Amino acid sequence: MLRVRWTGQLTDGIFQSALASFVLFSPERQASAVNAAVAFAVVLLPYSIVGPFVGTILDRFSRQRAIFFANITRAATLVIIALLMFNDYTGVEITVFVLVAFGVNRLILAGLSAGIPLVTTPHSLISANAIAVTGGSVWVVLGGGIGLGVRQLLDASASADHADAIIILLGACGFLAAALLAGLLKKDEIGPLPHERVRGSFTQGLREMRDGFKFLEEHADAARGIAATAIHRGGLTAFTLTALLLERNTFNDPADSEAGLTGLSLTLSIAAVGFVIGAIAAPYGVRRVGRHRWMRLSIAAASVSALFLVFDRTPVLLALTAFFTALCGQSVKVTNDALVQSKIADVFRGRVFAVYDVLVNGAIVTGALIAAWVLPISGDTWVLPLMISVAWAFVALVVLRPKKFFLKGVA
């Protein structure tokens, strides 16, 4: 499972670096908060549309088969996107296939998350999520670095758009490799087991999303943990747009798109280091203070770290913000994933994770839209960081308050 996840996410980083270069860092295209927010919405729209039906698939059919064919589909989609770029199509045609590629990816990641409890013990769930999810985040960043390196090698011999197309073809090979690795898993190894498969019509996706919400109503701590994770990811998206605009239009010459892309890649790499440390710290923190209190302390610390950019916007402060908000946020994420997994029987797991994905992606799109409304084209403002800090403090003090979030006196 780790080989499938990490190969796919390394490839996803390569793919996303090419898309970012094509959409936001092309010398022919002006980067703005609105353009960036639209790009985020295009990437995440299919997640929210496909989300209600992901649980339906994962609770009815072999997750191994679903992941295998989804990777094959994504590889084919990237080949089509690359061919469109080579033939100078830059509009709706590419957008449609990008939507398909990211929508299919939702099925892959949800299936891998739903399968984790079947290949590890309950007391190892936090560590397993830390390794799988955080390792995946690191591989995405490494993939972005590989894409950037390949693009710099190609700059002398190909136009910017054609260089991005070649990188996307490289990504197609990566997703094909992930499909082959998925083929090494047994059909029922990551569930659902034959006696647990849900019967009935595939068209019940929206009804089963409702079932997922009802299940979460009975587990208030899991529901509040999902809300906390969603709000944090929305704020992190707003910070990502801030970093993009600062690196593209303030810290570097707007005419030098390569310098801006390099600066953004460095910032995201620093955030990746924070992701790793946050995931490593989570199991130790949970053992010392309990998973509920650890999540509350982590989001409170994230709220404080968001204030760095309120005081000033410099490369050093941006790097510090990226590091600490990623560190704290990943501690929240891996701890909450284990919390949710521990409360859900496998027969419900696909549907509840579909709800989880839709809520988080909705928060990410909302964060992007708020950032587009608040950010100037330079990215240089204290207002948005303050808004994010207040939102995360609200989560720590209200959403995760002990009276509602702690259960049976367990911190």
C-alpha positions in Angstrom: 0.0 0.0 0.0 2.8 2.4 0.8 4.5 1.7 -2.6 1.2 2.4 -4.4 0.5 5.6 -2.3 3.9 7.0 -2.5 4.5 6.3 -6.1 1.2 7.9 -7.0 1.8 10.9 -4.8 5.4 11.4 -6.2 3.8 11.4 -9.6 1.1 13.7 -8.4 3.7 16.2 -7.4 5.3 16.0 -10.9 1.9 16.5 -12.5 1.0 19.4 -10.2 4.3 21.2 -10.8 3.7 21.1 -14.5 0.1 22.4 -14.1 1.3 25.2 -11.7 4.0 26.2 -14.3 1.5 26.1 -17.1 -1.3 28.0 -15.4 0.3 30.3 -12.8 4.0 30.7 -13.7 3.9 31.0 -17.5 5.6 34.2 -18.7 2.5 34.8 -20.9 0.0 34.6 -18.1 -0.4 37.0 -15.2 -0.7 35.4 -11.8 -3.4 36.8 -9.5 -5.3 35.7 -6.4 -8.4 35.1 -8.5 -6.5 33.0 -11.1 -5.0 31.0 -8.3 -8.3 30.5 -6.6 -9.9 29.4 -9.8 -7.1 26.9 -10.4 -7.7 25.5 -6.9 -11.4 25.2 -7.5 -10.8 23.4 -10.8 -8.5 20.9 -9.1 -10.9 20.3 -6.2 -14.3 20.5 -7.9 -14.2 16.9 -9.1 -13.3 15.8 -5.5 -16.6 17.2 -4.3 -18.6 15.9 -7.2 -17.1 12.4 -7.1 -17.1 12.3 -3.3 -20.6 11.1 -2.8 -20.0 8.1 -5.1 -16.5 7.2 -3.9 -17.9 5.6 -0.7 -20.4 3.7 -2.8 -17.6 2.2 -4.9 -15.3 1.5 -1.9 -18.0 -0.3 0.1 -19.3 -2.4 -2.8 -16.3 -3.4 -4.9 -12.7 -4.6 -4.3 -10.7 -1.5 -3.3 -7.6 -3.1 -4.8 -9.4 -3.3 -8.2 -10.7 0.2 -7.9 -7.2 1.6 -7.2 -5.7 -0.4 -10.0 -8.1 0.8 -12.7 -8.2 4.4 -11.3 -4.4 4.6 -11.8 -4.7 3.2 -15.3 -7.4 5.8 -16.1 -5.3 8.6 -14.7 -2.2 7.6 -16.7 -4.3 7.7 -19.9 -5.8 11.0 -19.0 -2.3 12.6 -18.6 -1.3 11.3 -22.0 -4.3 13.1 -23.5 -3.5 16.4 -21.5 0.1 16.3 -22.8 -1.0 15.8 -26.4 -3.4 18.8 -26.1 -0.5 20.9 -24.8 1.8 19.8 -27.6 -0.9 20.9 -30.1 -1.3 24.3 -28.4 -4.8 23.7 -26.8 -4.9 25.8 -23.6 -8.6 26.2 -22.8 -11.6 24.1 -21.9 -10.3 20.9 -23.5 -7.4 20.7 -21.0 -9.6 21.8 -18.1 -12.0 18.9 -18.7 -9.3 16.3 -18.6 -7.7 17.9 -15.6 -11.0 17.6 -13.8 -11.2 13.9 -14.7 -7.6 13.3 -13.5 -8.1 14.8 -10.1 -11.5 13.3 -9.7 -10.1 9.8 -10.2 -7.3 10.6 -7.7 -10.0 11.1 -5.0 -11.0 7.4 -5.4 -7.3 6.3 -5.1 -6.5 8.2 -1.9 -9.8 7.4 -0.2 -9.4 3.7 -1.0 -5.9 3.7 0.4 -7.0 5.4 3.6 -10.0 3.1 4.0 -7.7 0.1 3.7 -5.2 1.1 6.4 -7.1 -0.4 9.3 -7.1 -3.8 7.5 -3.3 -4.0 7.3 -2.4 -2.7 10.8 -3.4 -3.1 14.4 -5.8 -0.7 16.1 -3.2 0.7 18.5 -0.8 1.4 15.5 -3.3 3.4 13.6 -1.8 6.8 14.4 1.7 5.7 13.5 0.4 4.0 10.3 -1.4 7.2 9.2 1.7 9.3 10.1 3.8 7.1 7.9 1.3 6.8 5.0 -0.2 10.3 4.8 2.8 12.3 5.8 5.2 10.2 3.7 2.8 10.9 0.8 2.9 14.6 1.4 6.7 14.5 1.3 6.7 12.6 -1.9 4.3 15.1 -3.5 6.9 17.9 -2.6 9.7 15.7 -4.0 7.7 15.1 -7.1 7.3 18.9 -7.5 11.0 19.3 -7.2 11.6 16.7 -9.8 9.2 18.4 -12.1 10.9 21.7 -11.6 14.3 20.2 -12.2 13.2 18.5 -15.4 11.6 21.7 -16.6 14.9 23.6 -16.1 16.7 21.0 -18.2 14.2 21.3 -20.9 14.1 25.1 -21.0 16.9 25.4 -23.5 15.4 22.9 -26.0 11.6 23.4 -25.7 9.0 26.1 -25.3 7.5 26.5 -21.8 4.2 24.8 -22.7 5.9 21.9 -24.5 8.3 21.4 -21.5 5.3 21.2 -19.3 3.7 18.6 -21.7 6.9 16.5 -21.5 6.7 16.6 -17.7 3.1 15.5 -17.8 4.0 12.5 -20.0 6.6 11.6 -17.3 3.7 11.7 -14.8 1.7 9.3 -17.0 4.5 6.8 -16.7 4.5 7.2 -12.9 0.7 6.5 -12.6 1.2 3.4 -14.8 3.9 2.2 -12.3 1.4 2.8 -9.4 -1.2 0.7 -11.2 1.3 -2.1 -11.6 2.2 -2.0 -7.9 -1.5 -2.0 -7.0 -1.8 -5.2 -9.0 0.5 -6.9 -6.5 -2.1 -6.6 -3.7 -4.7 -9.4 -3.3 -8.2 -8.6 -4.5 -9.7 -8.5 -1.0 -6.6 -7.6 1.0 -7.7 -4.0 1.7 -11.4 -4.7 1.8 -14.2 -4.8 1.8 -14.4 -8.4 2.8 -17.0 -10.4 0.8 -19.5 -10.6 3.8 -19.1 -6.8 4.4 -19.9 -5.6 0.9 -22.9 -3.3 0.7 -25.7 -4.5 -1.6 -28.0 -2.4 -3.6 -27.9 0.1 -6.5 -24.8 2.1 -7.3 -27.0 5.2 -7.7 -27.5 5.4 -4.0 -24.4 7.5 -3.5 -26.1 10.7 -2.2 -28.2 8.6 0.2 -25.1 6.9 1.5 -23.4 10.2 2.0 -26.4 10.9 4.3 -25.7 7.6 6.1 -22.1 8.8 6.6 -23.3 12.0 8.2 -25.7 10.1 10.4 -22.9 7.8 11.5 -20.8 10.8 12.5 -23.7 12.3 14.5 -23.3 9.3 16.8 -19.6 10.0 17.2 -19.3 13.7 18.0 -15.6 13.7 18.6 -14.9 12.2 15.1 -17.3 14.8 13.6 -15.6 17.7 15.4 -12.2 16.4 14.5 -13.2 16.4 10.8 -14.4 19.9 11.2 -11.1 21.0 12.8 -9.1 19.3 10.0 -11.2 20.9 7.3 -10.9 24.4 8.8 -7.2 24.0 9.2 -6.8 22.9 5.5 -8.8 25.8 4.4 -6.5 28.2 6.2 -3.4 26.3 4.8 -4.8 26.8 1.3 -5.2 30.5 1.9 -1.5 30.6 3.1 -0.5 28.7 -0.1 -2.1 31.4 -2.3 -0.4 34.0 -0.1 3.0 32.3 -0.7 2.4 32.0 -4.4 1.7 35.7 -4.9 4.5 36.8 -2.6 7.0 34.7 -4.4 5.7 35.5 -7.9 5.1 39.2 -7.5 6.8 40.6 -4.4 9.9 38.6 -3.4 11.0 38.2 -7.0 10.7 40.1 -10.3 7.3 39.3 -11.8 9.0 39.0 -15.2 11.2 36.2 -13.8 8.7 33.4 -13.5 11.4 30.8 -12.9 12.7 32.6 -9.8 9.1 32.8 -8.4 8.5 29.1 -9.1 11.8 28.2 -7.4 11.0 30.3 -4.4 7.5 28.7 -4.0 9.1 25.3 -4.3 11.5 26.1 -1.5 8.7 27.3 0.7 6.7 24.2 0.0 9.7 22.0 0.8 10.1 23.8 4.2 6.4 23.0 4.8 7.1 19.4 3.9 9.7 19.2 6.6 7.1 20.6 9.0 4.6 17.9 7.9 7.2 15.2 8.6 8.1 16.5 12.1 4.4 17.0 13.0 3.6 13.4 12.0 6.5 12.0 14.0 5.5 14.1 17.0 1.9 13.1 17.0 2.2 9.5 18.3 4.4 10.7 21.2 2.1 13.6 22.0 -0.9 11.4 22.0 0.7 8.9 24.4 1.5 11.8 26.8 -1.7 13.9 26.8 -4.3 11.8 24.8 -5.4 12.3 21.2 -8.2 14.7 21.9 -6.1 17.1 23.9 -3.2 16.7 21.5 -5.4 17.9 18.6 -6.6 20.8 20.6 -3.1 21.9 21.6 -1.9 21.5 18.0 -4.5 23.7 16.4 -4.0 26.3 19.1 -0.2 26.3 18.3 -1.1 26.7 14.6 -3.2 29.7 15.5 -0.1 31.4 17.2 2.2 30.5 14.3 -0.1 32.1 11.8 0.6 35.5 13.5 4.1 35.6 12.0 2.8 37.1 8.7 0.6 39.6 10.6 3.8 41.4 11.8 5.5 41.5 8.5 5.8 39.6 5.1 9.4 38.6 4.4 10.9 35.4 3.0 12.1 34.3 6.5 8.7 34.9 8.1 7.0 33.1 5.3 9.3 30.1 5.8 8.6 30.1 9.5 4.9 30.2 8.9 5.0 27.4 6.4 7.0 25.2 8.7 5.0 25.6 11.9 1.5 25.7 10.4 2.3 22.5 8.4 3.8 20.9 11.6 0.8 21.6 13.7 -1.7 20.9 11.0 -0.2 17.5 10.2 -0.4 16.5 13.9 -4.1 17.3 13.8 -4.6 15.4 10.5 -2.9 12.1 11.4 -4.4 12.1 14.9 -7.9 12.7 13.6 -7.5 10.1 10.8 -6.8 7.5 13.4 -9.6 8.8 15.6 -12.1 8.4 12.7 -10.8 5.0 11.7 -11.0 3.7 15.2 -14.7 4.6 15.5 -15.9 3.2 12.1 -16.7 -0.4 11.2 -15.3 -1.4 7.8 -18.8 -1.6 6.4 -19.2 2.2 6.9 -15.6 3.2 6.3 -15.8 4.1 2.6 -18.9 6.3 3.1 -17.5 8.1 6.2 -14.3 8.9 4.4 -16.2 10.1 1.4 -18.0 12.6 3.8 -14.5 13.5 5.3 -13.1 14.2 1.8 -16.0 16.3 0.6 -16.0 18.5 3.8 -12.2 19.0 3.7 -12.2 19.8 0.0 -15.2 22.2 0.4 -13.2 24.0 3.1 -10.1 24.2 0.8 -12.1 25.7 -2.0 -13.7 28.2 0.5 -10.3 29.1 1.8 -9.1 29.8 -1.7 -12.1 31.9 -2.5 -11.7 34.0 0.7 -8.0 34.4 -0.1 -8.9 35.6 -3.6 -11.3 38.2 -2.1 -8.8 39.5 0.5 -5.3 39.2 -1.2 -3.9 42.0 -3.3 -2.0 40.9 -6.4 1.3 41.4 -4.4 0.1 39.0 -1.7 1.4 41.5 0.9 -1.3 41.9 3.5 -1.7 41.3 7.2 -5.5 40.9 7.1 -5.6 37.3 5.7 -3.1 35.9 8.2 -5.0 37.5 11.1 -8.3 36.0 9.8 -6.7 32.5 9.6 -5.2 32.9 13.1 -8.7 33.8 14.5 -10.4 30.9 12.7 -7.9 28.4 14.1 -8.2 29.9 17.6 -12.0 29.5 17.3 -11.5 25.8 16.5 -9.2 25.3 19.5 -11.5 27.2 21.9 -15.0 26.3 20.6 -15.1 23.4 18.2 -12.7 21.2 20.2 -13.6 22.5 23.7 -13.3 19.7 26.2 -17.0 19.7 27.2 -18.0 18.7 23.7 -14.9 17.0 22.2 -13.5 14.9 25.1 -15.4 11.6 25.6 -15.8 9.7 28.9 -13.2 11.9 30.6 -10.5 10.8 28.2 -8.2 13.7 27.1 
